[in-house]
C-alpha cells in the first residue's frame, strides 16, 4: 500500500510525524509568492502546509482534511503560525465552497496529495493496512459505510467489479468468491482475516508486494469515494485559481494519475487534435498550461530515505486567463466498477 510520507523529527509548531513525499518538487512547481493565498487540500501531518508557510513570512494557507484526528493534531501548527494558517475539516472535493467561506478565493496555488497518510496506515485501529491486525474500517472521516460493511454486504458480482475497477486486480472474481464463502461461516471483521482470505487465492508477486494490496486499495477507494473527490477537486481548481495560479497534484497509483493526466491535458488543449469539421466556436481556449510535461518522480536520495515514495508522481499546471469550463461542457467519468 502507498501513502503520503515517512516519519521524521520534531520542529517548531509541534511534532512533524512525516516528511511529505516529493516535498522539494512540490515547492519548486508550486513556486509560492510573497503575500499569496494557498490551499493544501490534504493536510495529513502538515508537511506540505508547513513547507509552504516557511517559504515566505507573509503568505497564508487554508488546509483541509476530512480526518478529525488530523485536524486535532494540526492545532499546534495553527497556533504557531499566528493567524497565517486556517485548518478546516472538509473533503477536498468541497474545496471551492470552503475556500470561499474563508476568503481564500482567488488562490495563488493549490496542492493535492492523494491517498492515505502515514498516520492512518500506522494506526491499526483505523483498519487501512494489513501490516497490523485491526478492525476492517478504512473510513477517513470515521463515519458512514466501512470496508467491513462492503465486504460483508455486497453481492459477489458487484464486489468483484469493485476490486477489479479500483484495485486493478486480475483475480477479482476468485477473491470475491473466496470472500463470500468465508463470510458465510463468520462475518469478516478484521484486516488480518481479509488479508488471509485473499492470500489463499492470489499468489505473491515476484516484487514482494502482498497479495492483498490491490484488494485493500480498492476497498479504501470505494469507502472514501477517493476518485470522485479527486475529480470534483480538479474541476473546482479551475474556478478558484487566479491567472498564473498553480495546481500541483501528487498521486500514488495509476487510477489517480490517469485522472489527473487526462484533466490537465484536456484543459491545456492537448487531449486530442481538434477536428477540422468542428465549428470554431466549439474550440475553447485552454484554461491551464502544463508546468510538467511529464510526471516528476522521487530522486534516489528520497527513495533511500522513504521507499514509500517509489510510486509517487507529481503533475502541475498553471491557470490561464481563459474563463472556466461551463458545467454543461464537462465530460466527467464514472467511478463505479465495470
C-alpha positions in Angstrom: 0.0 0.0 0.0 1.2 3.5 -0.7 0.9 6.7 1.4 2.0 10.2 1.7 5.2 10.3 3.8 7.7 8.9 6.2 8.2 9.6 9.9 10.6 12.3 10.9 11.7 14.6 13.7 10.1 17.5 15.5 10.1 21.2 14.6 8.7 24.5 15.6 4.9 24.4 15.9 4.6 20.8 17.1 6.0 17.4 16.1 6.4 16.6 12.4 5.4 12.9 12.1 6.5 12.6 8.5 8.4 14.1 5.6 6.0 14.6 2.7 6.8 12.8 -0.5 8.3 14.9 -3.3 8.5 17.9 -0.9 11.2 19.7 -2.9 9.4 19.1 -6.2 6.1 20.3 -4.8 7.6 23.6 -3.6 9.5 24.1 -6.9 6.5 23.6 -9.0 4.1 25.5 -6.7 6.5 28.4 -6.6 4.9 30.2 -3.6 4.7 34.0 -3.8 5.0 36.6 -1.0 1.6 37.5 0.3 -0.1 34.8 -1.6 -3.1 32.6 -0.7 -2.6 28.9 -0.9 -4.8 25.8 -0.2 -3.5 22.4 0.9 -6.4 20.0 0.2 -4.8 17.1 2.0 -3.3 18.4 5.3 -2.4 15.0 6.8 0.5 15.6 9.2 1.0 19.1 7.8 4.2 18.5 5.8 3.3 20.5 2.7 1.4 23.1 4.6 4.5 23.8 6.8 6.8 24.0 3.9 4.6 26.5 2.1 4.2 28.6 5.2 8.0 28.6 5.7 8.7 29.7 2.1 7.5 33.3 2.8 6.7 35.0 6.1 3.5 36.8 4.9 1.6 34.2 2.8 -1.4 32.4 4.2 -2.6 28.8 3.9 -6.0 27.2 4.1 -5.5 23.5 4.8 -8.3 20.8 4.6 -8.5 17.3 5.9 -11.5 15.0 6.2 -9.9 13.1 9.1 -10.8 14.6 12.5 -7.6 13.2 14.0 -5.5 15.1 11.5 -7.4 18.3 12.4 -6.8 17.8 16.1 -3.1 17.0 15.6 -2.7 20.2 13.5 -3.8 22.7 16.1 -0.3 23.2 17.4 0.8 24.3 14.0 -2.2 26.6 13.7 -1.2 28.3 17.0 2.4 28.5 16.0 1.6 30.3 12.7 -0.3 33.1 14.5 -3.2 33.6 12.0 -1.4 32.5 8.8 -2.9 29.1 8.8 -6.6 28.1 8.7 -7.3 24.4 9.3 -10.8 23.1 8.3 -12.3 19.6 8.5 -13.6 19.1 4.9 -13.3 16.9 1.9 -11.0 18.3 -0.8 -13.8 17.8 -3.3 -15.6 20.6 -1.4 -12.6 23.0 -1.6 -14.4 25.6 -3.6 -17.1 26.3 -1.0 -14.7 26.1 1.9 -12.2 28.5 0.2 -15.0 31.0 -0.5 -16.3 30.7 3.1 -12.8 31.6 4.5 -12.0 34.3 2.0 -9.3 32.4 0.1 -10.6 33.0 -3.4 -8.9 33.5 -5.8 -6.0 31.3 -4.9 -2.3 31.6 -5.9 -1.8 27.9 -5.6 -3.4 24.6 -4.7 -1.8 21.3 -3.6 -3.4 17.9 -3.6 -1.6 14.9 -2.2 -3.9 11.9 -2.9 -4.2 8.8 -0.9 -3.8 7.6 2.7 -1.4 9.2 5.1 1.3 7.5 7.2 -0.6 8.4 10.3 -3.6 6.4 9.0 -1.6 3.5 7.8 0.4 3.2 11.0 -2.7 3.2 13.3 -4.1 -0.4 13.4 -7.4 0.8 14.8 -8.1 2.7 11.5 -8.0 -0.5 9.5 -6.2 0.8 6.4 -3.3 -1.7 6.4 -2.9 -5.4 6.6 0.5 -4.9 8.3 -1.3 -4.7 11.6 -4.4 -6.6 12.7 -7.3 -4.3 13.4 -10.9 -3.6 12.6 -11.7 -3.6 8.9 -12.7 0.1 8.8 -10.8 2.4 6.4 -13.1 5.4 6.9 -11.2 8.7 6.7 -14.0 10.6 8.4 -14.8 7.8 10.9 -18.4 8.0 9.6 -20.5 6.2 7.0 -20.1 2.7 5.5 -16.9 0.9 6.4 -14.8 -1.6 4.5 -16.3 -4.4 6.6 -19.8 -3.3 5.6 -18.8 -3.6 1.9 -17.0 -6.9 2.3 -19.9 -8.5 4.2 -22.8 -6.8 2.4 -22.1 -6.7 -1.3 -23.1 -9.4 -3.7 -20.3 -11.4 -5.3 -20.5 -9.9 -8.8 -20.5 -6.2 -7.7 -17.8 -6.9 -5.2 -15.6 -8.5 -7.9 -16.3 -5.5 -10.1 -15.2 -3.1 -7.4 -12.0 -5.0 -6.7 -11.2 -5.1 -10.4 -12.0 -1.5 -11.2 -10.4 0.2 -8.1 -7.7 -2.3 -7.4 -6.8 -3.3 -11.0 -6.8 -6.9 -9.6 -6.9 -9.6 -12.3 -8.0 -12.2 -9.7 -11.0 -10.2 -8.6 -13.6 -12.9 -9.4 -11.7 -15.5 -7.4 -11.2 -13.1 -4.5 -14.9 -12.2 -4.4 -15.9 -15.9 -4.4 -13.5 -16.6 -1.5 -14.8 -13.6 0.5 -18.4 -14.7 0.0 -17.6 -18.3 1.1 -15.7 -17.1 4.1 -18.4 -14.7 5.4 -21.0 -17.5 5.3 -19.0 -19.1 8.1 -18.3 -15.9 10.0 -18.6 -12.1 9.4 -15.3 -10.7 8.2 -14.4 -8.0 10.7 -10.6 -7.6 10.8 -7.8 -6.7 8.4 -5.8 -9.8 9.0 -8.7 -12.2 8.3 -9.4 -10.4 5.0 -5.7 -10.4 4.0 -5.5 -14.1 4.8 -8.6 -14.9 2.7 -7.1 -13.0 -0.3 -3.7 -14.6 0.1 -5.2 -18.0 -0.3 -6.3 -17.3 -3.8 -3.7 -14.8 -5.0 0.0 -15.7 -5.4 2.7 -13.4 -4.0 4.2 -11.3 -6.8 7.9 -11.6 -7.7 8.5 -8.0 -6.4 7.2 -9.0 -2.9 4.0 -7.0 -2.9 1.5 -8.6 -0.6 -1.3 -10.5 -2.4 -4.0 -8.3 -0.6 -2.5 -5.0 -1.6 -4.8 -4.3 -4.6 -7.9 -5.5 -2.7 -7.3 -3.2 0.2 -6.6 -0.3 -2.2 -9.9 -1.0 -3.9 -11.9 -1.1 -0.7 -10.3 2.1 0.6 -11.0 4.0 -2.6 -14.6 2.8 -2.6 -15.3 3.6 1.1 -13.9 7.1 0.7 -15.0 7.8 -2.9 -11.5 8.9 -3.5 -11.7 9.1 -7.3 -14.9 11.1 -7.2 -13.4 13.5 -4.7 -10.3 13.9 -6.9 -12.5 14.7 -10.0 -14.5 17.3 -8.0 -11.4 19.0 -6.7 -9.7 19.2 -10.1 -12.8 20.8 -11.6 -13.0 23.2 -8.7 -9.4 24.2 -9.2 -10.3 25.8 -12.5 -12.7 28.1 -10.7 -10.7 29.0 -7.6 -7.2 29.7 -9.0 -6.3 33.1 -10.3 -4.5 33.6 -13.6 -1.0 32.4 -13.0 -2.1 30.3 -10.0 -0.5 26.8 -9.8 -2.2 23.4 -9.4 0.1 20.7 -8.1 -1.1 17.1 -7.6 0.8 14.1 -6.2 -0.7 10.7 -6.9 0.3 7.2 -5.8 -1.3 4.8 -8.3 -2.3 4.6 -11.9 -6.0 5.3 -11.4 -5.4 8.6 -9.8 -2.6 9.6 -12.1 -4.8 8.8 -15.2 -7.5 11.2 -14.0 -5.0 14.0 -13.3 -3.2 13.5 -16.6 -6.4 13.5 -18.6 -7.8 16.6 -16.8 -4.6 18.6 -17.3 -4.2 17.5 -20.9 -7.8 18.3 -21.7 -7.8 21.7 -20.0 -4.4 22.6 -21.7 -5.9 21.7 -25.1 -3.7 18.6 -25.6 -6.2 15.8 -25.1 -6.8 15.4 -28.8 -6.3 17.3 -32.0 -9.4 19.3 -32.8 -11.4 18.1 -35.7 -11.3 20.3 -38.9 -15.0 19.7 -39.2 -15.8 21.1 -35.7 -17.2 24.6 -35.6 -14.7 27.2 -34.5 -16.9 28.2 -31.5 -16.5 24.7 -30.1 -12.8 25.0 -29.7 -12.4 26.6 -26.2 -9.3 28.4 -25.1 -7.1 26.4 -22.7 -7.7 27.1 -19.1 -4.4 25.7 -18.0 -0.9 25.4 -19.4 1.3 22.4 -18.4 4.1 23.1 -15.9 5.3 19.5 -16.0 5.3 17.9 -19.5 6.0 14.5 -17.8 5.3 13.5 -14.2 8.1 14.1 -11.7 9.1 11.2 -9.5 11.2 10.7 -6.4 15.0 11.0 -6.7 17.4 8.3 -5.4 18.1 10.1 -2.1 14.4 10.3 -1.3 13.8 6.7 -2.3 16.6 5.6 0.0 15.1 7.5 2.9 11.5 6.7 2.2 10.8 3.6 0.0 7.1 4.5 0.1 7.8 7.3 -2.4 8.6 4.9 -5.2 5.1 5.1 -6.7 4.5 8.8 -6.3 4.0 11.0 -9.4 3.7 14.8 -9.5 1.9 16.7 -12.2 1.4 20.5 -12.2 -0.4 23.1 -14.4 -0.8 26.9 -14.3 -4.1 28.7 -14.7 -4.6 30.9 -17.8 -6.9 33.9 -18.2 -9.5 31.9 -20.1 -12.9 31.5 -18.5 -13.6 28.3 -16.5 -15.3 25.5 -18.4 -19.1 25.7 -18.1 -20.7 22.8 -16.2 -22.5 21.6 -19.2 -19.2 21.2 -21.1 -17.5 18.9 -18.6 -17.1 15.3 -19.7 -16.8 13.6 -16.3 -16.2 9.9 -15.7 -17.9 7.3 -13.7 -16.1 6.0 -10.6 -18.2 2.9 -10.4 -16.9 -0.6 -11.2 -17.2 -2.2 -14.5 
